[in-house]
């Protein structure tokens, strides 16, 4: 699994302060630790940064590239900042995060990605509301995103479709639809584009102590659907362990066997069954309850694990 480390994010007070103080050591230490923890790439999320983004993002690129060779992801709506970062990067092929199917984004961002030979994350979002159904999201990919890329001769191998992971708290009906959108996209085009998801989005606005289990369980389900990469926290050691369990099909423990079974059920377009779970095992029971929430079969509440 290709892990884009999410930890350099402007929403973090420490990151925000380190950017303001141009604390290179902070970002270099963090970058090294993320790669050591298993990150395949590093997301540099600076927010809009309308005034100074064109200075901040190139500085971050130089700072992080001084200590690591992994690809960097330019995560901002400031296209000037993205161009400046693309001109600065000197090592691995970068990733731009992101465009979508709205005309003003589709007409500008892919052209920049092509100009600088960057990979591009494209969200299945157009004008108006974010689509709920998997078929709507796939349609945006097949009818708007991919055709535009072909029109400008953008390499499909460098296109990464993101069908939008949204929070189970308030957008619960989106959770199973995103899984199905990933599955369908992998079969709807030849060659199939890569797929990506912002994993921790599924647990936004959820109590902190409940977030890891939601993220990890959804990760297994997305892997069953065939997702190629996620923006996630490589410091979540259990998340990384669950990914390893699926990739290596490690069934050495009863929990591992349940995780592999969950993955296989999703892959086969089936649902996890009660007989797959040892309900006397609290850990397995919590996974079962979390799957039911993520499938939108049980209404999410902050106390769902206690019910």
QUIMO-V852920 format. One record per backbone hydrogen bond with DSSP energy under -0.5 kcal/mol. CO is the residue of the C=O (numbers start at 1). NH is the residue of the N-H. E is the energy in kcal/mol with one decimal. If there is no record, write none. Layout:
CO | NH | E
CO | NH | E
This chain:
1 | 3 | -0.7
2 | 4 | -0.6
2 | 230 | -2.0
3 | 5 | -0.7
3 | 40 | -2.8
3 | 41 | -1.8
4 | 232 | -2.0
5 | 43 | -2.4
7 | 9 | -1.3
8 | 45 | -2.5
9 | 12 | -2.3
12 | 16 | -2.8
13 | 17 | -2.4
14 | 18 | -2.3
15 | 19 | -2.3
16 | 20 | -2.1
17 | 21 | -2.1
18 | 23 | -2.6
19 | 22 | -0.9
22 | 24 | -1.5
23 | 27 | -1.3
24 | 28 | -2.5
25 | 29 | -2.7
26 | 30 | -2.1
27 | 31 | -2.5
28 | 32 | -2.3
29 | 33 | -2.2
30 | 34 | -2.4
31 | 35 | -2.2
32 | 36 | -2.4
33 | 37 | -1.6
34 | 38 | -0.5
34 | 39 | -2.4
35 | 38 | -1.2
40 | 71 | -0.7
41 | 5 | -2.9
42 | 73 | -2.9
43 | 8 | -0.5
43 | 45 | -0.7
44 | 46 | -0.8
44 | 75 | -2.1
45 | 10 | -1.7
49 | 53 | -1.7
52 | 55 | -1.7
52 | 56 | -2.7
53 | 57 | -2.2
55 | 59 | -1.5
56 | 60 | -2.4
57 | 61 | -2.3
58 | 62 | -2.5
59 | 63 | -2.4
60 | 64 | -2.8
61 | 65 | -2.7
62 | 66 | -0.9
64 | 67 | -1.7
64 | 68 | -1.1
71 | 42 | -2.2
72 | 74 | -0.5
72 | 95 | -2.3
73 | 44 | -3.1
73 | 75 | -0.9
74 | 76 | -0.8
74 | 97 | -2.6
75 | 46 | -1.2
75 | 47 | -0.8
77 | 79 | -1.0
78 | 82 | -1.8
79 | 83 | -2.4
80 | 84 | -2.2
81 | 85 | -2.2
82 | 86 | -2.7
83 | 87 | -2.0
84 | 88 | -0.8
85 | 88 | -0.5
85 | 89 | -2.5
94 | 119 | -2.7
95 | 74 | -3.0
95 | 97 | -0.5
96 | 121 | -2.8
97 | 76 | -0.7
99 | 123 | -2.9
102 | 105 | -1.0
102 | 106 | -3.0
103 | 107 | -2.0
105 | 108 | -1.0
105 | 109 | -2.3
105 | 110 | -0.5
108 | 112 | -1.5
109 | 113 | -2.3
110 | 114 | -2.6
111 | 115 | -2.3
112 | 116 | -2.0
113 | 118 | -2.9
114 | 117 | -1.2
119 | 96 | -2.9
120 | 160 | -2.9
121 | 98 | -0.6
121 | 99 | -2.4
122 | 162 | -3.0
123 | 125 | -2.1
125 | 101 | -2.8
133 | 137 | -1.7
134 | 138 | -2.6
135 | 139 | -2.2
136 | 140 | -1.8
137 | 141 | -1.8
138 | 142 | -2.8
139 | 143 | -3.0
140 | 144 | -1.6
140 | 145 | -2.4
141 | 146 | -2.8
144 | 148 | -1.4
145 | 149 | -2.0
146 | 150 | -2.5
147 | 151 | -2.2
148 | 152 | -1.7
149 | 154 | -3.4
150 | 153 | -1.0
155 | 158 | -1.6
156 | 159 | -1.6
158 | 120 | -2.7
159 | 161 | -0.5
159 | 194 | -1.4
160 | 122 | -3.1
161 | 163 | -0.6
161 | 196 | -2.2
162 | 124 | -2.1
164 | 166 | -0.5
167 | 171 | -1.1
168 | 170 | -1.2
171 | 174 | -2.0
171 | 175 | -0.5
172 | 175 | -1.3
172 | 176 | -0.5
173 | 177 | -0.6
174 | 178 | -2.2
175 | 179 | -1.4
176 | 180 | -2.1
177 | 181 | -2.3
178 | 182 | -2.2
179 | 183 | -2.0
180 | 184 | -2.6
181 | 185 | -2.5
182 | 186 | -1.5
184 | 187 | -1.6
184 | 188 | -1.2
185 | 189 | -0.6
194 | 161 | -3.1
195 | 228 | -0.9
195 | 229 | -1.6
196 | 163 | -0.6
197 | 199 | -1.4
197 | 231 | -2.6
198 | 201 | -1.7
199 | 202 | -1.8
200 | 203 | -1.3
201 | 204 | -1.5
202 | 168 | -2.7
203 | 206 | -1.4
207 | 210 | -2.1
207 | 211 | -0.9
208 | 211 | -0.7
208 | 212 | -0.6
210 | 214 | -1.4
211 | 215 | -2.6
212 | 216 | -2.8
213 | 217 | -2.5
214 | 218 | -2.3
215 | 219 | -1.9
216 | 220 | -1.8
217 | 221 | -1.8
218 | 222 | -2.8
219 | 223 | -2.4
220 | 224 | -1.9
221 | 225 | -1.4
222 | 226 | -0.8
222 | 227 | -2.2
223 | 226 | -0.7
228 | 2 | -1.6
229 | 197 | -0.9
230 | 4 | -3.1
230 | 232 | -0.7
231 | 199 | -1.0
231 | 200 | -0.8
232 | 6 | -2.1
232 | 234 | -0.8
233 | 236 | -1.7
235 | 237 | -1.5
236 | 240 | -2.3
237 | 241 | -2.0
238 | 242 | -2.7
239 | 243 | -2.2
240 | 244 | -2.0
241 | 245 | -2.6
242 | 246 | -1.9
243 | 247 | -2.7
244 | 248 | -2.8
245 | 249 | -0.7
245 | 250 | -2.0
249 | 251 | -0.9
253 | 257 | -2.2
254 | 258 | -1.7
255 | 259 | -2.4
256 | 260 | -2.6
257 | 261 | -2.1
258 | 262 | -2.7
259 | 263 | -2.5
260 | 264 | -2.6
261 | 265 | -2.6
262 | 266 | -2.3
263 | 267 | -2.5
264 | 268 | -2.0
265 | 270 | -3.4
266 | 269 | -1.9
273 | 276 | -2.0
274 | 277 | -1.8
277 | 279 | -1.1
278 | 281 | -1.9
280 | 282 | -0.7
281 | 285 | -2.7
282 | 286 | -2.0
283 | 287 | -1.7
284 | 288 | -2.5
285 | 289 | -2.4
286 | 290 | -2.2
287 | 291 | -2.5
288 | 292 | -2.1
289 | 293 | -1.7
290 | 294 | -2.6
291 | 295 | -1.8
292 | 297 | -2.7
292 | 298 | -1.3
293 | 296 | -1.6
301 | 304 | -1.9
303 | 306 | -1.7
303 | 307 | -0.6
304 | 307 | -0.8
